Amino acid sequence: MPRIFIALLMAASISFSGCSHKTRQAEPTVRPVEPPGKAEVAPKLVVLIVMDQLATWVLDAYLPILPSDSVLRRAHESGAYHQAAFPFAATQTAPGHASLTTGVPPAVHGIVANQIFDPEHGPRETVDDRKHAVIGNAERFVSPAMLQVPTVADALYQHSGGKARIVGISMKGRSAVFPVGQKSNVAVFYDSKARSMTTSTFYAPNGRLPDWLAEFVKANPVEPLLQVWEPENPDWLRANFGPDTWLGEIDPSFPHDPKAAPDPWSAFSCTPESTEYLIAAAFAAVKAEDMGMDEVPDFLMLGISGIDIVGHIWGPRSWEYADNLLRTDRALGRLVTILEARGPVAFVLTADHGIAAMPERVRADGGNAGRIAHTEVTAHAERAADEALGEGDWIAAYVPPFITYTEAGKRRRKDLDKALIKAMPKLEGVQAVYGAHAGAKLRASNRDIERLVGASLPNDPPGDLYLVTSEGWFDALSEKGGTNHGTPWPYDRQVPVLMWGAGIERRTSKKVHSVLQVATTLAVLLDILPPTLAPQSPLPGVMQLHD
């Protein structure tokens, strides 16, 4: 397979069969609380790497079988490593990315889900402002307009008087846009209709790609990368993971040919080649923007989306996930090497959410798990509404995690809330539903799950009821199978945080930290004040940059 990142750089044994979603690594060595050390060199470039869907339980299971030169193993063994948790229930990509750099939950920053229900347009992406079109796809819109508070990147822009270079880049638009906020130089993402990396008119008002991005797109067309995906080491995969195919996998058995998919350009995002392409584009951005080359610290946010896409289709214990993770780790290691050679750089690697194990595997291990179809939720809700209020059109949509009422339903909200709060848990796989306008009351609850839901609900929620699935259950993405996230259960909320490089010292801790501390950690490394509402303390391991 072609390796565009390698070309760009030239130019410049344990079994997994018994693991479940509750697997835990042995506790790390606990050190006494120590004051931060003094950094000899301050970072000139701070890189936030968000590995979409890398749950703590998944990393714990993979670490022992990653190669010795793995960048993840290096960070875990010689950098600062902590377990952390999102203090809210809405464990989707958009809320997770927004929280990592604002330091606040969705109840404050306003990004409550990947999609919300729009009465005029139906399900609508939270990056869709209906105004800033994607270059190369006039039917798609992307901007951070719905984000209601500043990010670390916005604080850096203000502190530096606009001199800092700030770039967000990911295969997903929401992953590139929300972490860098309103004031970044550019947010770059992939679009299957444009068939390339691109941006929107929010960042390029003239409707043209930045020169460096236009050059990258021209020099690196996607079509040659639509390669048949074969596993690199089938014997190793079989020894560690058992058979290639398990029930529940949406597209079972290697090989996988994106050209055979209904939309090859969309299927490209499911392949390891897409991560090579993404990381090559990230390096092109760093080089073009001269990031890390002067006295003003710069910020790069790199969202590794392929982990999530592959995990949804095949699950985190599949051959596909393992093969993709190994290749992603290797490509990321090359980027880390070249950035370290350019000057002082600090890395913070974490995830935007975790993932549930494939239900078929959970059930094979004696557990209870399953998928809930959106149509089942709406049908059950409509029947319950009819029984309580009489025949009518009461339910407009279910766009996870929100059930939204029609206008008629909203006029009877109090009665409808009462009926559905009682009726919805009778649907298998539903734990509970909560009134979406009761956020303040839920945040004050003495029940953990209610506080987590409350932290996900702004004062003007985009729906009427917040649905929580039972443990092991999740919203179905496909009739064919797959797995998902988006729940308040530990396997979705708990993620690792690994830090290494300039300004970082070796620290581990037994405590499960708040993921919101990542924002403060980034601010300390950038030598700026964190966003106003972010936690006061960074994660242990960040060194004092100045006297």
Secondary structure, DSSP 8 states (H G I E B T S, - for coil): ---HHHHHHHH-----TT--TT---------------B-SS--SEEEEEEETT--HHHHHHHGGGS-TT-HHHHHHHHSEEEEEE-SSS--SHHHHHHHHHH-S-HHHH----SEEEETTTEEEETT--SSSEETTEEEEE--STT--S--HHHHHHHHHTT-S-EEEEESSHHHHHGGGTTS-SEEEEEETTTTEEE-BTTT-TTSS--HHHHHHHHHS-SGGG---B--S-HHHHHHHH--S--TT-SS-SS-B-GGGSSSHHHHGGGSHHHHHHHHHHHHHHHHHTTTTSSSS-EEEEEEE-HHHHHHHHH-TTSHHHHHHHHHHHHHHHHHHHHHHHHS-EEEEEE-S------HHHHHHTT---EEE-HHHHHHHHHHHHHHHH-SS--EEEEETTEEEE-HHHHHTHHHHHHHHHHHGGGSTTEEEEEETT-HHHHHT-SSHHHHHHHTT--SS-SSSEEEEE-TTEEE-SBTTB-----SSSHHHHEEEEEEEETTB---EEEEEEETTHHHHHHHHHHTS---TTS-SS--TTB-B---
